[in-house]
Amino acid sequence: MELKKYLGCSRAARKLQPADLVLKNARIVNVFTDRVEEGNVAVTNGMIVGIGDYEGRKVIDLEGKYLTSGFIDAHLHLESTLVNPQVLISKAEEHGTTTFIVDPHEVANVSGTAGIDYLLSQTANLPAHVYVMIASCVPSTPIDDNGCTLDAAAMKKYLDNNRVLGLGEVMDCMSVINGDPSMNEKIELFDGKVKDGHAPNLSDEELAAYVMAGVTTDHEGTTYEYVMKERSMGMTCHIREGSAARNLEMIVRGIVENNTNTEGFCFCTDDKHIEDINREGDIDHNVRKAVSMGISPIAAVKMATIQPARCYGLRRTGAVAPGFDADLVVWDSLKNFNAQMVFFKGQLVTRKYVKMPACPPQLMDTVHIGPIDPKKLELRADGKQFPAIRMIPGQILTERADIGLPADPQTGLFRPDGKVDKIAVFERHHATGKVGVGAVLNFGLQGGAIASSVSHDSHNIIAIGDNDADILAAVRELQRTHGGYTIVQDGQVYDTLELPVMGLISDQSYSYVSKKLKKLITRAHRMGVPKDMAPFITLSFMALPVIPSIRLTPRGVYSVTESKFLTGPEAENP
């Protein structure tokens, strides 16, 4: 700490001068003693300097309300909220989140270091702690068709950035386990720093090898049994509750039933729409839900504060105690967790936007599909078993379902029948003309098509529909808008949420995005998508070939569990 700042804090701590701010009559959640303690919190120069009978230049009487450190989102992708990072952070702070551990691999897969630099610049001067984990898998796997490649040499420039905490989620588990030289170089580059994991459904032996490489966290656990296997190997488990992947209930139920120590757990959102944050909350939603299921309020607060702070080496974040940043949240109760006031470094946070650097023009022109041949969407229904994707409600995991495709009696081609939809992925970065086509169960879309340029992690154009004409019309609409979400019915565009910044982010206001998104989601549900399914986020994960068990890429249907293509030019027996 700079000496002048320290001396001011020291004098205030010793009551030789008034504190800048005193929060009076607080019920303080002490994450070190696991107790709620009544007291006054003194703040000077943005830091907590003492708890006790202090005088302050400014005094706020909390009248017995509860006080905690600001919550920490241990892992998220800002791009997945669809809005400018400042808009998302402002909305999340209203819910008590003041620290964000960001993985920019979405923008990196589209635009490389230019995308990472964009997120760093957009979050540099906000009233929040925004840290970055440098994307480790760009592309996610060797079979991906993405926009850029990020190797260890390109990452070196970020090593001295004090906002860069380590290596982002290492998605290509097998490259780690098999000792791929380029992956090992990235891991070695971040030696001594945190390395985030992405390890769904590894065997005991594979997980052991993965951990030995230095990976210390994971947010892909979907069952209590699996996260306990990770905990047994020393990993910190981030319990995820996003828009599509909702893993909290299953994991917390196991924690409560088995009276499990929660020390090695944190909370994260990973991918969450701004509309869902506005409706149900951010990390406060995770905390509130965990408490409602039986986790003690203090344990839940620790999972949202001091535990992620320690995980990422943030020594001045995560507690209401002297020497910690005065990132503080006033709550109505430890049951409802409704934020009443939020402070960042001792300053009351208000929804006041600051002017951000302009988006570079090249990041507004990233959708390059080229001419589309309608015949590439054709799929023969010859009576043979076809490897279809079965979606799982509330999960981003999928299951393989070998089915006979419903056929058009005139042409012999696959014709969706209300139970089975067509899914297609169009390469959109280099105009290669690659199109992968498959079948999907449990989405239920009828009477049109929906499409998105948000398609993890390569972010090609992905579409689902019950007829080729509407699928093609949806893709052409996203060409026109340089990316976004769209719905087409009977050849006509119903509506589109434009996402022109790398095909991932809107350049419009929160109210605009929220209104459009709500309208599109409502229409998708009316077209048959199950009410408990987030249609666009769920769709966006169907092309991600690092999540079991089956996906669709521009090259064809891919079995993640078998590491091979089942259809398309690279399949062994197409």
Salt bridges, closest charged atoms under 4 A:
ASP20 OD1 - ARG57 NH1 2.94
ASP34 OD1 - LYS302 NZ 2.91
GLU37 OE2 - ARG35 NH2 3.29
GLU63 OE1 - LYS65 NZ 3.95
GLU94 OE1 - LYS91 NZ 3.44
GLU94 OE2 - ARG351 NH2 2.24
ASP103 OD1 - HIS105 ND1 3.52
GLU106 OE2 - HIS77 ND1 3.83
GLU106 OE2 - HIS105 NE2 3.15
GLU106 OE2 - HIS456 ND1 3.01
GLU106 OE1 - HIS459 NE2 2.48
ASP117 OD2 - LYS157 NZ 2.98
ASP145 OD1 - LYS434 NZ 2.75
ASP145 OD2 - ARG555 NE 2.91
GLU169 OE2 - HIS75 NE2 2.99
GLU169 OE2 - HIS77 NE2 2.94
GLU169 OE2 - HIS105 ND1 3.73
GLU169 OE1 - HIS198 ND1 2.49
GLU169 OE1 - HIS219 NE2 3.18
ASP204 OD1 - LYS229 NZ 3.02
GLU220 OE2 - HIS198 ND1 3.31
GLU220 OE2 - HIS219 NE2 3.22
GLU220 OE2 - ARG240 NH1 2.97
GLU241 OE2 - ARG246 NH1 3.47
GLU241 OE2 - LYS289 NZ 2.88
GLU249 OE2 - ARG253 NH2 2.90
GLU249 OE1 - LYS289 NZ 3.90
ASP270 OD1 - HIS75 NE2 3.16
ASP270 OD1 - HIS77 NE2 3.09
ASP270 OD2 - HIS219 NE2 3.77
ASP270 OD2 - ARG240 NH1 2.84
ASP271 OD1 - HIS456 NE2 3.93
ASP276 OD1 - ARG279 NH2 2.93
GLU280 OE2 - ARG246 NH2 3.14
GLU280 OE2 - LYS272 NZ 2.95
GLU280 OE1 - ARG279 NH1 3.70
GLU280 OE2 - HIS285 NE2 3.67
ASP284 OD2 - HIS95 ND1 3.13
ASP284 OD2 - ARG288 NH1 3.41
ASP325 OD2 - HIS129 NE2 3.49
ASP327 OD2 - HIS129 NE2 2.76
ASP365 OD1 - HIS482 ND1 3.60
GLU378 OE2 - LYS375 NZ 3.90
GLU399 OE1 - ARG390 NH1 3.81
ASP402 OD1 - ARG400 NE 2.98
ASP408 OD2 - ARG415 NH1 3.79
ASP457 OD1 - HIS105 NE2 3.03
ASP457 OD1 - HIS456 ND1 3.51
ASP468 OD1 - LYS422 NZ 2.88
GLU477 OE2 - ARG480 NH2 2.91
ASP495 OD1 - LYS516 NZ 2.82
ASP495 OD2 - LYS519 NZ 3.04
GLU562 OE1 - ARG400 NH1 3.18
GLU562 OE2 - LYS564 NZ 3.76
GLU570 OE2 - ARG555 NH1 3.18
